[in-house]
Amino acid sequence: MSSSLYILFSLSLFSLLIHPTFSQSTCESTKFSTNKTFENCDDLPALSAVLHWTYDASTSSLSMAFTASPPTPDGWVAWALNPTDTGMAGAQALVAHKGKPPGPITVETYDLKGYHEINKGPISYNVSSISGEESSGAITIFATWVIPHGKMAVSQVWQVGPMVAGTVGKHAFDQANLAAKKKLSLTGSSSSSSNSAGSPADSPSGSSSAKTDTSAPAPGTGAGERLVSGVLALGAIVVSLFV
């Protein structure tokens, strides 16, 4: 009986290890119709979003591709940098949605001065090569941002929401929406969720003050590691009962 239990436990552990959580990440398997490639990618921690990016320190430019699925087929997705804080207020955003009638993806710039002051128009960053594409219901935003010289990290925010009467509607306020922010290390090294990259020098204009949080999650605290640890502990208990 103990032999049978050992075999069963081994098979269960093997199935866990080949589960998508432990296989190739979404960002590494993403392909773009334009065949664009990037040096870094990250499966963002909320809204099933993915970011690809390359940073050129010589020109202080950030080339990126942000991919997410809107909550409705005609909804919108957005990716932003916040030069002064970690949340939506103050963010400089690119918002993408399908054109009307359904056609090519439209990408527009928004200056999110506050939660009740959202202005479509110029933003404080110099952004070029803006475009968008759709694949299997997901929308990708491409762009190149000029980052203040000398910065190693920036504060990114992303979001998805519905279109209402042809305009950008309010997004949901579920936990996933509220968690859609993370510090981005421009060089691709480790970054921590919901940390501020803001400082007065982060602003393209070199002004404004900001909060800074340099804490980072402890290593080995990902969902995959916790799941394996739990299964191993449970398996050890079960096997010990019958050996």
FENRADA-V34579 format. One line per field, one symbol per residue. ss: DSSP state (A for helix, B for strand, O for the rest). phi: phi as a letter, one per 30 degrees, with the letter a starting at -180 (. if undefined). psi: psi as a letter, one per 40 degrees, with the letter a starting at -180 (. if undefined). A space follows every 50 residues. Layout:
# FENRADA-V34579
ss = ???
phi = ???
psi = ???
This chain:
# FENRADA-V34579
ss = OAAAAAAAAAAAAAAAAOOOOOOOOAAAAOOOOOOOOOOBBBBOOOOOOB BBBBBBOOOOBBBBBBBBBOOOOOOBBBBBBBOOOOOOOOBBBBBBBBOO OOOOBBBBBBBBBBOOBBBBOOOOOOBBBBBBBBBOOBBBBBBBBBOOOO OOBBBBBBBBBOBBOOBBOOOOOOAAAAOOBBBBBOOOOOOOBOOOOOOA AAOOOOOOOOOOOOOOOOOOOOAAAAAAAAAAAAAAAAAAAAO
phi = .ddddddddddddddddcdeecceddddcdbcddidbbdbabdddbihcb bcabccddchcccbbcbacddbecdbbbbbccdbaccddjdccccbaddc deaddccbcbccdadcbccdlecdddbbhdabbbbhicccccabccceej dcbbccbbabaccbhibdcdddcdedddcdaadcdddjdebcdicdcdae dddecibicadbbcdbdddicdddddddeddddddddddddcd
psi = dddddddddddddddddeiddeahidddehiidefiiidiihhieiffih hiihhhddefhhhihhhihieideaiiihihheeaeadheihihhiiiih ihaihhhiihhgdieeghhhaiieihhifhiiiihfeihhhiihihihhe ieiihiiiiiaihhfeihihiifiddddegiihhhdeeiiiihfiieiid edhdeeiiiiihheiiiiifeiddddddddddddddddddde.
